[in-house]
């Protein structure tokens, strides 16, 4: 702000004379000649009455440059207007350097508040409460302590305070800023005036002190205790916990505050505790640069407190650090060094974090702890303000700047002066305060020593044997994050963590950087080296297809194994894989093999049927129905194709759902064609036998029973169509839970895909009932045909095939239920039920026919004679009737006639004997009957001879 200064000779005894008068005029500062300043032990050269009024406000004074010359002046001389004879006025004086803006303004706020109480009468005192106490408040600015040599400033500070005390004879002295407060003590002892000091360290009250020095501030030695207690409570093994304390040794505050932590740590069993002190003005490495400005030296201090080997932590907990450093250069150099060497402290208490440094470097202070006298979150109150922040807001409104807790300390000092006075005279009806302080001052001082104020803006207050305020603990603070609801984001704030009854947050210890990275994350060394905030979380999410299953300080993540992955996500705690329970390729090939086997059998037997279509075995079995049996097998077995279509979890299920719909259509259609054709063929054979038994000559063609197949198909298709429309089968996946392999770090999500619908059981039951009905009816008809030769009907073999199919169903359905959601076992069961049933039916129907066809008829036996299993005693008429009804079976009619006549002659005698026993007849009648029968057969033979073709007719 200033362009140039001209300095004269600095004299130890006479001060400094500034030659830059123009600069002083620009600042509107009065020049005062210090050449007459005398030794404090000699006659004081200062006179209060000669001091001018300051022509600058407290806000303007603090804004000037550190090198500006500020002459002594009176900043405040506030005297109350006494309107009441029962009012009492006491005086408080103080001397402050120009930079102590908050101190005089805080005390002024207390004076104005007390004087204005009770409509300007003052605060009530006395037993009856009808007397009042008011204050006169005087503040002298002693100059710029940063511009004057320390010894010169000390002599002038004490001289001005002595002059003011001698002139005004105050009851109390308001202590100055802590860094110049020591100059108040000698005058307080010399003139036996109570000094309300604003200094924290104990040593201020135990060395070079006197009985009149009272500490309004709480002990600064307690500043770092909340952070220490947090580390203490979080430490499992004190012998392994490293504690490092780094501090300046020239300052009572820095030295005592950090040394208190050192003492507590050793007393509490933290054996690995080291205190590292340094002289900021010294030159440890003799390079000509003060330690406080020597970057390499400061880096070496940082390495001693947190060595580089902290980057590869063992099981030992990270170091906890207390740093009592002051300047930005010191603080930033040390923090930068810790970042570069990978230091990850579990806790960092930093004095600068409570001061303006945090405002200048907010990006650095996250999770740092600090201590102070007061915090805005404290809810302490008194008769005039609801909390300390309300009082500071009062100062801001009055003076135009935001004060800190120092203003609250001086307000509290004024309040204590009032409380001490009021308490001393509280039993008096007519308290005379002037008399008390004139004649009972020592008693009043001792009364202050025993005073206890449970309620004030500064909190509870009482004094120990060293006349220190021990009413409460320090304001422990930590920079943390609070949710800003208006902005919907977290905002960094200095949060109060102690005293416990006032705390708004708990201490975060260990700090995020010292914590083991949570599962799914790893320690990112790049983030440690580059991020400004030393204590913030340095864990980063594991990259894609890597994982970390445990909380640990690892610097890398494990890659996923066995084809598992993270589905493109980062920060995985375990790798994922999906077990779709798909039908393996081997089983699919097995299914296709069964299908190929069935197709081969169907096609082979179909070709054989066509090739041997004129053979009596094929003709009697009806070629049409044998071919339908083969066709049905092909259609039924083809359901294995859609049964093998499947979809994975991530696949489109459209094709699989279409395949699901096709399965019942194919299988049920093929099955119906097979069994309805067997039923129709058996029914035709049954009708032929019945016609033979009834001696009716009636042809039963294949077309006559084809409607049976058609009706069965229509009923089956109606059921399947209703199922497809109302409740179609779709491809669905059912979650079967998860399987965790902790050793491999894989979580398997198990699911099973299958065709399903809401009422599938009901639809399957309907189809199964219909199919069983056809199967039972077929077997009933076949039972009726059991007397027909095996050569020309399938009773035995179709019955065996039906039993074979039933056995597969009876075994297959329980197996399907037993295998549950095992797609492999289910596929095997279904393929076997479908394919092997079809193959079995074909083999049992066709193999015997192929054998009989290859074997042919025994020599001398015609098709007609071998048609029935009955013995020769069976009526020839039955054979003839059956032959006529069927239109001829094989060979020429003449051969059949000869065979039948031979059989007739052989059995004639036996028949006559049986007839005689049953119904006696005349010989002539029997002969006539026999002749008729014989004549009829001859007529039939003639009829047959007239036929152009002897071909056997078949339906």
Buried (B, 14 or more C-beta within 10 A) or exposed (E): EEEEBEEEEEBEEBBBBBEBEEBBEEBEBBEBEBEEBEEBEEEBBBEBEEBEEBEBBBEBBBBBBEBBBBBBBBBBBBEBEBEBEBBBBBBBBBBBBBBBBBBBBBBBBBBBBBBBBBEBBBBBBBEEEBBBBBBBBBBBBBBBBBBBBEEBBBBBBBBBBBBBBBBBEBBBBBBBBBBBBBBBBBBBBBBEBBBBBBBBBBBBBEEEBBBBBBBBBBBBBBBBBBBBBBBBEBBEEBEBBBBBBBBBBBBBBBBBBBBBBBEBBEEBEBEBBBBBBBEBEBBBEEEEBBBBBBBEBBBBBBBEBBBEEBBEBEEEBBBBBBBBBBBEBBBBBBBBBBBBBBBBBBBBBBBBBBBEBBEEBEEBBBBBBBBBBBBBBBEBBBEBBEBBBEBBBBBBEEBEBEBBBBBBBBBBBBBBBBBBBBBBBEEBEEBBBEEBBEEBBEEBBEBBBEBEBEEBBBBBBBBBEBBBBBBBBBBBBBBBBEEEEEEEEEEBBBBBBBBEEBBBBEBBBBBBBBBBBBBBBBBBBEBBBEBBBBBBBBBBBBBBBBBBBEBBBBBEBBBBBEEBBBEEEBBBBBBBBBBBBBBEEEBBEBBBEBBEBBBEBBEBBBEBBEEBBEBBBBBBBBBBBBBBBBBBBBBBBBBBBBBBBBBBEEEEBEBBBBBBBBBBBBBBBBBBBBBBBBBBBBBBBBBBBBBBEEBEBBBBBBEBBBEBBEEBBEBBBEBBEEBBEEBBBBBBBEEBEEEEBEEBBBBBBBBBBBBEBEEBEEBBEBBEEBBEBBBEBBBEBBEBBEEBBBBBBBBBBBBBBBBBBBEBBEEBBEBBEEBEBEBBBBBBBBBBBBBBBBBBBBBBBBEBBBEBBEEEBEEEEBBBBBBBEEEEEBEBBBBBBBBBBBBBBBBBBEBBBEBBBBBBEEBBEEBBEEEEEEEEBEEEEBEEEBEEBBEEBEEBBEEBEEEEEBEBEBB
